[in-house]
Amino acid sequence: MLSVYVPAEATLRKLPAADPPVLPESAVWIDLVKPTPEEDRAVERLAGIAVPTREDMQEIEISSRLYIENSARYMTATLMCHSDTDMPRTTAVTFILAGHRLVTVRYDEPRPFVLVEHKLARSCMAGISGEMVLMELLDAVIDRCADILERAGAEVDQVSHDIFEPESARHGEAKRYSQILITIGRKGDLVSKVRESLVSIGRVVTFLSAVVEGVKWSKDMREQLKTMQRDVASLTDHASYLSNKITFTLDAMLGVVNLEQNNIIKLFSVMAVVLMPPTLIASIYGMNFKVMPELEWVHGYPMALAMMLTAAVLPYFLFRWKKWL
């Protein structure tokens, strides 16, 4: 899908259903989402660039992600997708600055793109350029990462409260423990993905800071780049802190589970010791006494079956009541 944005008064207007062979020269932002070969060729003709393939975007070498070719600056970053779901993932997004035009290539739907599109559709600076759109996108990505980390931190705090709260986590709730472990695992995976995204964004911002030395960018944009660098550094440190906290929480949860298991095993050990002497006596004498009223009782055998069934069922309900099952 090809989306073309052109300045219109004090807004950035999205052209309806862009025709790939004919793209306006006034376009400042061209957004390619899962582009077709025809769309790639149309953008290459207009911007004079080579649109990278999906395989090129997956390269992890810095030289393959951040480089200059034919005076165009290519920057590939890893962004978060579907962070509000149980299955968050990352996707590679390429930003290409060719002159004062921005081309973005992506194969997923990171939320910052939607936010920036709506923001610029309401209002934008006069004489907006591709560099300004890029700054808006990077700023939105950093803000999104901050929001995800803030939410993850609050949820990890709640998990810690559930683990250490005596009334909610000290009763052998096996199913609750399983859910807590799953939550810890998901938060650890989410934080690691956010940290990966922040590292890639930090590299993009550093690359931009280096290349703008020979480009006439405004003082405000240079200051904004420095602010982004500081924000990325602080958020990366916060992500590392959350990662360490999640590791501590996981260790604490496993410790609580071990304590509960030890208490249950201790109970079974005590019961085995208590029942051992009667079992020993019954084994020695065999319960074969001459005077045993039940031997002559007509209902003795059904009563024995009922007692065996009761002895099997009662422990089951006892374990369910204790929440060991």
N, C-alpha and C positions, 0 to 999 in steps of 0.2 A: 504494500500500500504506500502511495506517495502523497504526502501532504506538503503544500507550498504556502508559505506565509509572507505577506507583503505589508509594508506600512500603509496605514490608512488613517489620516488625521492623527489622533492621539492614541491609536490602538494598533495592534498587529492582527491583521485579518487573514483568516484561512480561506484560500481559494476553494470553491466547491469543485470536487471531482476533477482534479488536475489531469490534463491530457499530456501523457509523457512526451510526445514529440515536440510540444510547444510549451516551454516554461518561460515565465516572464523574467526579464532582466532585473526587475526591481525586487525580486525575491531575496529576502535576507536570511530566511531559515527554510531549509528543505529537510523534511523528516521522512526517512525511509524505514518502513516497518515491514519486515519480511519481503524485501524488494524482489521484483521479477527482473529478468535480464533486460527487458525493454526499459524499465524504469532506471536501472543502473546506467544504461547507455545514454538515456536522456539527460541524467544528472551529470554524467561525465562530459557531455558536449557543452552543457551550460556553464559548469564550474571549472572545466578544464582539469579535472582530477580523476584519479583511478579509485573507484569505490571498492573497498576491501570485501572479500568474500567472508562467509561465516567461519570458514576454517582459518582464515588469516586472523580473524578477531579472537580466536581461541588460543592463539600463541601466548605463552607466558613470558618470553624474553622481553626485557625492557626495550631492546632495539626494535622489536617487532610491534611494540605497542605505542611507543613515543618516538616519532621521527618527522623529518621535514622532507617533502618530495615535491619538486616543481613549485617551490615557494608556498606550498600548502602544508599546514601543520596537522599531523595525524595524531590523535590521542585516543587510546582505547582504555576504558575503565570498567571495573566490575561493579555493577549496581544491584541492589536488593530488589526482589520481586515477591509479591504475595506474602509479605511479612506479617500480615494480619491473620493468616491461616495457620493450620497445623503443619503445613508443608512449605516453609519458605525456601526460596532458592535464589541464586545469583545469575545474572546474565551479563554478557559482554556488550558494551555500547561504545561505538566509535564516534568521536567528535572530529570533524574536519573543518578547519578554518581556511578558506580559500579567498584571499582578498578580504572583503568585509562581509562575506557570506558564510553562514554556518550550515554544514550538512551533517545530519546525525543518522547513523545506521544502527538499527537494533532489531532483535528478533523476539522481543517480549514487551511487556507493558509496565515499565517502572512508573510508580505513582508520581514522582516529581515532574515527569513530562506533562501529565494531565494538569497538574497544579500550575505549572508555568504557562501552559497554553491558555488556561482560563484567566490567569492573572493578566497576561499581556493582551488578551481579548477585551478586557475591561479598560485598561489604560497602560500606556507605556511612554517612555521618554521620546521627545521629538528627535527625529534623525536616528532612530534605533538601528543598530548594525548587528551583524552576526556575533561580534565579540560581546556585545551587551546581552544578547540572548544566551550565549554560552555562560556568562557570569551568572545569569539568573538560574540556569539549569544546575550549575555546580552548587550555587547557594542553596537551592531547593533540595539537592541530594544530601548535602551536609545537614540541613535542618531535619530531613527525614531520618537520617541515621541517628541524630540526637534524640528524636522522638521515640525511635525503636529502642534505643538503649535506656531511655527513661522508663518506658513501659516494662522492659525486661527487668530492670533493677527493682521496680515496685513488686513485680511478680516473684522475683527471687526472695525479696524480704518477706512476702507472705508465706512462701514455702518454708523459710527459716522459722517463722512464727509457728507454723503447723508442726514442725519437727520438735521444737523445744517447748511447746506449750504442753504442760502435763495433762490437761484434760482432753486434749485432742489427739495426742500421739503416743500415749503410754498404755494402751489397752489392747495391744496385739491385733490391730486392724490390718490384716494382711492385704486386703484390697486397697485400702487407703495408702498403705506403704507403696504398693505397686504404682498407684497413680502419681504419688509424689516423685518416685524415681523416674517415671516417664516425663513428668513436667520438668524435672531437673535436666534430663537429657535433651529435651527440646529447647530449653533456654540456653544450654551450652552450645547447641548447634546454631541457634539464632545469633548469639553473641559472636561466635567465631566467624559467621558469614558477614556480620556487620563490620567486624574488624578487618576482614579481607577487603571489603568495599572501601573502608576508610583508607587503608594503605594504598589502594590503587588511585583513589581520588587525590590523596596527598602527592603521589607521583605526578599526576596530571597538573596539579596546581604548581608544583615545583618546576615542572617543564615549562609551563606558561610564564612563570616568573623569570625564567632564564631567557626565553625567546622574546619577551616584550622589551628587553633592553635595546633591541635594534628596531623596535616598532613604536610608532607614535601613539601610545595609549594615554588616555587622560590620567591625571594625578589621582582622581577618585578611583579609577579602575585599578591602579597600582596599589592603592591603599586597601582596596577590597581584596585583592589577591593576598596581601600580607595578613589581613584578618582571617581569610580562609585557611591559610597555613597554620595560624595559631589555633583556630577552631579544630582543624583536623588533628593536630598534635594533641590537644587536650582531650578530644573524644577518643582517640586511639588509646591514650593512657587510661581513660575511664573504662573502655572496653576490656583492657587488660586487667583492671581492678575487678570488673564484674566476672571475668573468666576465673580469676583466683577465688572469688567469693563462691562461685558455683562449684568449684572443685572442693572447697571447704564444706559447703552444704552437702555435697554428695558423700564425702567422707563421714560427716555427722549422721546422715541418714543410714548409711551402711552400718555405722556403729550402733545406732538405735535398733536396727533390725537384728544385729548379732546379740544385743542384750535381751531382746524379746525371745529370740530362739533359745538362748541359754536358760532363760527362766522356764520356758516350756520343757526343755530337756531335763532341767533339775526337778520339775514336778513329776515327770514320768519316772525319773530315777528314784525319787522318794516313794512313789506308789509301788514300784517294783520291789523295793526293799521291804515295804510294809507287807506286801502279799507273799513274800518269799517264805517266811516261817509257816503260815498255814499250808502253802503248797508243799513244803517239805514234809510236814506231818501227814498230809493226805497221801503223799507218794509212799511214805513208809508203811502206813497201815492199809492203804488201798480202799478205805471206807467200806470194808467187807465185814461188818459187825452182824452178829446174830440178831440183835434187836435193832432193826431199822424199820420204823412203821411205814415209810414210803414204799418199801419193797412189796408189801402186801396190799398197798392201796391201789384201787382200780384206776384212779385218775393220776397216779404218780408219774407215768410217762408223759402225758400231756402237760402236767405241771412243770416237769423238767424242761420240756421244749419251750414253754412260755418263759421260764426263768432265763434260759439261754438267749432267747430273743430279746428279753428285757435288758440283759447284761450287755448285749451288743448295741441296742438302740440308745440306752441312757448315756453312754460316753459320747455318742455322736451329737446328741442335743446339748450335752454339757460343753463340748468344744465349740458348737455354734453359738451358744450363749456367751462363752468367753471370747468369741470372735477370733478363734484360732484357725477357723476354716473360712 
